[in-house]
Amino acid sequence: MNKIEHLEYLSKLEFSGEEKEKFEKEFENILKFVDEIASLELPDGLDKDTPITLDELRADEPQPSIPQEDALANAPKQKDGCYLTPLVVE
C-alpha cells in the first residue's frame, strides 16, 4: 500500500487513477517542503522542539476598523444594526 492509498484508506475516500497521480506529486512536494523547514538553522536560543507559551503571544484585543454605521451603509437590507440576509435553510 503506497502513501496515497494509505491516505485514501484513512480518509475513507476513493480517488481515481488520475487523482492518485496528482495527489502523489503534490504530497511529495509537501513532504519536501516539510523537510526543508525541518533543516532550517534557527538563531541561538530558539529550538524547534520548544513549544510557544501563551505568555509569548500578544494579547488578543479587538481592533475596531470602521464604525458600524459605515459598515452597514451599503447593506441592501439591515435590521437592528445587522445585515439582513435571505433565509437559506428550510
N, C-alpha and C positions, 0 to 999 in steps of 0.2 A: 504494500500500500504506500503510494507516494504521498508527499506533503499535501497536495491538493485533494486527493481522495480522502486523506485523514481529516482535513478541514470540512470536506463535504459530509463525511460521516458524523463529525462532531456537531455540525450546524443543522443536520437533518435536511440538507438541501441537495438537489441534484443539478449538476452542471452538464451542459452539452460538451462535446469534444472541443469545439471552438472556444467555449468559455474556459474550459480547463487549461488550454494552451495560453490564453490571455492572462488568466489568474496566476499561472505558474510564473510567467515572465514578471508580472507585477509583484508577486510575492518575493521572488528572488531579488528584485530591486529594493524592496522594503528591508529585507534581511541585510543586504549590502549597506544600506543607509544606517541601520542599527549598529552594524559592525564599525562603521566609520565614527559614529557618535561614541561608541564604547572605547575607541582607540584615541580619542582626543586627550591631549595633555591639559590638565587644569592648573590654574595658578596655585602657588603654595597656600596651604591652609584649606583648600577645597578638596573634598573627597566625593567621588561618585556614589559611594555606598552610604553616605551620611544623609539621613532624611532631613527635610526642611521642617523646622518647628513653626508653630503659629506665631511665635514672637518675632520671627524674621519677616513676616508678611506685613504689608501696610494695612492700616485699619480700613475696613470696608464702610465707607461713608458715602451716602447719596450725594451726587453732584447734579444739582438742577441745571438743565441746559436751557430751556426756554419756558416762559410762563404757560400755564395750562390753556389760557385763552388763545395764545398764539398757536399752540399745538392743535387746537380744535378749530382754528379759523377756516381751514379748507375741508373740514369733515362734511360729507354730503348730508349726514343726519347725526344728531347728537341728542343725548338725554342725560340730565343730571351730571354734566361735566364729563361724559364718556362718549366714545364713538358708538353709534347705534348701527349694528350690522344686521343683515337678514338672517333669519333662523336657518341653520344649515343641517339640523337634525330633526327627525320627526318623533 
